[in-house]
Amino acid sequence: MRFSPLLLAFALVGCAGRAPDMVPIVQVNDPHLTCEQIIAEAKINNDRITDLAREEGWKVTQNVAAGVVGLVIWPVWFGMDFQDAAGKEGRALSQRNEYLGTLANQRCGPGGATASIPPRRS
């Protein structure tokens, strides 16, 4: 039974999949956001979406590895993570960014969201 500690550790790591932390599309403070705050939040959301895409890729790799190992040691399949927390959070942040874009168009006017970003210097 040399593999049982390794098997247990691998199974527990897979079970450590987290529940998604969903961002609401419309939030209480939205009526008070300025154009600059809207743009800043959208940029933060984009950075978070990038991080979540990396996490989602890692989880896919982890599940593939567990699936392959599970062909030999079937209890490893119980360690697979099927919650897709990163994917669900990424979609919620994308929807939030779409809403923020609508707010920016209403409050800042057409092109107002890009007007506050300084042009590149050559």
N, C-alpha and C positions, 0 to 999 in steps of 0.2 A: 504494500500500500504506500509506496513512495510518492505517488502522484496525488494523493488525497489533499495535502496542504496546498499544493499548486492549484488543483482543481477548485478547492473551496475559495481561494483568493481570487481566481479568475471569475468564478460565478458571482462573488460578492461585488466585484468591480462592475460587472455588467448590470447587476441589480441596482447599482447606484445611479441609474438614470433619473434625472430630475424631472419634476413636473414643470410644465411651461408657466412662465410668469408673463401673462398677457398684458400688453399695454392697451388701455382703452383708446379708441379712435378719437372720441370727443372727451375733453377733460374740463374740469371745473374752471381752471384759470384761463381757458382759451379766449374768452371775451376781453381779457386784459393784456393779451400779448401784443407787443409792438412788432414792426417788420423785422427789426434786428433780432428779436427774440425768436421769431418764427424761423428765420434763416439759421440761427445758431442751433435750435432744436433739431431741425432737419439734418444739419451736418452731423450732429451727435448721433442721430438715429442711423444715418448712413454708415458711420463708423461701427456702430453696434451690429448692423446687418452684416457687415463684412466679417466681424468676429463670429457671429452666429453661423455664417456659411462655413467658416473653418471648423467650428465645433460639429456642425452637421456632417461634414466630410469625415471627421475623425470617428464619429459614431457609426457611419456606414462602414468604415474600415474595420472597426471593432466588431460590428455585427457579422461581417463577412468572415473574419477570423474565427469568431465563435461558431459560426455555422459550419465551417470546414472542420474545426476541431471536434465539433459535435457529431460529425459523422463517425468518429472513432470513440469519443467519450460523450455519449448522448446527454448527460446531465448539464453539460456546458450550455446547451440550448436554453436552459432556464435563465442564463445570465445575459441573454440578448436584450437590448433596449429597443422597445417599439413605441415609445412615447412621442418621439419626434418633437421634443421641446424646442430645439433650435429652429426647426422649420416653421413651427407654429408662431414662435415669437418673431421670426423674420417677416412672415406674412403680415402679422399685426403691425409691425413697425412700418412696413411698406404702405399699408392702408392709412396709417397715421400721417405719413409723409404726403400722401395724396390729399388728405384733408388739410394739412398745413399749406400745401400748394394752393388750394382753393382759398384759404384764409388770406394768404399773401396776395393773391390776385384781387381779392375784395378790398383789402386794406391798403395795399401799396400801389395799386393800379397795375396795368399791364407793364411788364418789364421792371416793376418796382423791386422784385426780389433780387434781380441781378444788378440793379442800379447801385445797391449798397456795397457790392463787392468791387474793390478797387481794381482798375485794369493792370495787366502785367507790364512791368518795365522791361525794356529790351536791353 
